[in-house]
Amino acid sequence: MTPTRHLTRRTFALNATLGAASLALSLSLAAADSPAPAKKWYKGNTHSHSLWSDGNDFPEMITDWYQKNGYQFLAISDHNVLQAKEVWVTEELVKTRQTAPGAPPALDKYLARFGTPWVETREKDGAKEVRLKKLEEYRPKFERPEEFLLIQAEELSANYAMELKKRVPIHINALNIQEAILPPDGTSIQDVMRKSLQAIHEQGRATGRPVLAHVNHPNFRWALTPEDLAAVLEENFFEIYNGHPMINYLGDATRPGHETIWDVANTLRITQFNAPPLYGVGTDDAHHYHGEDSAPGRGWVMVRSEALAPDKLIAAMRAGDFYASSGVTLEDVSFKDGILKVQVQPQNGVAYTIKFVGTPTGFDKTTTTVKTPADDFRPERIIYSTDVGKTFATVEGPVAEYRLKGDELYVRAIVTSNRPHPRPSYDGQTEMAWTQP
């Protein structure tokens, strides 16, 4: 009887296993037959600052502005800190940060919008102080499923001392992290970049959360070269457009602008490092919210995602399913059967030019070196041939496509409108958009 009972149990277990496998296979086949979840475009900003570091407004006021201005997600990325501890600031500090003449005091606007008891103040050592709310405290006021999302972030702000009084700023945004990351020391600019990125990605692995890092404003104080961006392979994203007026987007006579930096870095990554090209994000880097120079609303990303959730947004960005914008909205961007197609959502009375840019496989590898101004961290810079970042085609109008010929290392599209940017960060700026290579 005992063997029979054992056989019965085994048979039952086997039948149960086979049944589960059959059910799993049926579900898998049904899932394969069902359509993939529909994707939507979500507008977001991944780089802004508040009173938690060197910004001049309260995080709730900043969040309120972005929500009311059509954004679906926001990451306030203060320097080397997360909004996750007890912090009080003096009213005097709030006042000194606000430099726009005639603007109502930030604390008065904060009280008018949120009132008491939400706004907490106290007297300490003869000074009036205001408590900065933590992200987890104010998150419920704003977040709504599929409408608005807040992502915890930090601008990991390190530097490298090339010599006395010359400290190169190396700033990298970390999105969806759980704990603040301290800026590392390093033996070179690239070493500090590498260690910063490794620390960000290691936290993602340790916590099991998807994280995303992007290198910020390479031309801020002329800090990073295309060669730096090319060589640090831990990096996959950088800011093609940053709305701060001090980031030198256009470059100058001896130093490349962001467009050329992107093309040189990608050319070097593909040809010398056997690495994929960098993706470009657009951000505000807003510090000022009362009419001063570093304002919100200048640059953003549009991410095509299955849902408004950190993991879905990050997965879409890692897949390159997003574009950067400083004002132009795309109806669609696609790459299929060797054709890169861009379709603008046109505005009445606005003209568009779409350029397809890249580097040919047989590009002219000639380089020259030029002396740099005294304010540069480097005495010389490398200038590349015009083949690097060459314009393959230019189309006037809101729709354009480019069929790859097979002799391009990569191709990306730049959309330029003739409409002036409403909050320009440099002279003559018009609204633009950038697709991924």
URBEL-V661172 format. One record per backbone hydrogen bond with DSSP energy under -1.0 kcal/mol. CO is the residue of the C=O (numbers start at 1). NH is the residue of the N-H. If there is no record, write none. Layout:
co,nh
CO,NH
CO,NH
This chain:
co,nh
1,5
2,6
3,7
4,8
5,9
6,10
7,11
8,12
9,13
10,14
11,15
12,16
13,17
14,18
15,19
16,20
17,21
18,22
19,23
20,24
21,25
22,26
23,27
24,28
25,29
26,30
27,31
28,32
29,33
30,34
40,305
42,303
43,72
43,73
44,301
45,75
47,285
48,77
50,53
50,55
57,51
58,62
59,63
60,64
61,65
62,66
63,67
64,68
65,69
66,71
67,70
72,149
73,45
74,151
78,155
82,84
83,135
87,132
89,130
90,94
91,95
92,96
93,97
100,103
105,109
106,110
107,111
108,112
109,113
110,114
111,115
115,119
120,131
122,129
124,127
127,124
128,91
129,122
130,89
134,138
135,139
138,141
139,142
139,143
144,147
144,148
148,144
149,74
152,176
154,174
155,80
156,172
158,170
160,162
160,168
163,166
166,162
166,163
168,160
170,158
171,216
172,156
173,214
174,154
175,212
188,192
189,193
190,194
191,195
192,196
193,197
194,198
195,199
196,200
197,201
198,202
199,203
200,204
201,205
202,206
203,207
204,208
212,175
214,173
215,239
217,220
218,224
219,222
220,223
225,229
226,230
227,231
228,232
231,233
232,235
236,279
237,215
238,281
241,283
244,247
248,251
249,258
255,252
257,261
258,262
259,263
260,264
261,265
262,266
263,267
264,268
265,269
266,270
267,271
268,272
268,273
269,275
279,238
281,240
281,241
283,243
286,49
287,56
293,295
294,287
294,288
300,325
301,44
302,323
303,42
305,40
307,309
309,313
310,314
311,315
312,316
313,317
314,318
315,319
316,321
317,320
320,322
321,304
323,302
324,434
325,300
329,345
332,343
334,341
336,339
338,404
339,336
340,402
341,334
342,400
343,331
343,332
344,346
347,350
351,418
352,397
353,416
354,395
355,414
356,392
356,393
357,412
358,390
359,409
360,363
368,383
370,381
373,376
379,372
381,370
383,368
385,388
387,390
390,358
393,356
395,354
398,344
400,342
402,340
407,361
412,357
413,435
414,355
415,433
416,353
419,431
426,429
429,421
431,417
432,326
432,328
433,415
434,324
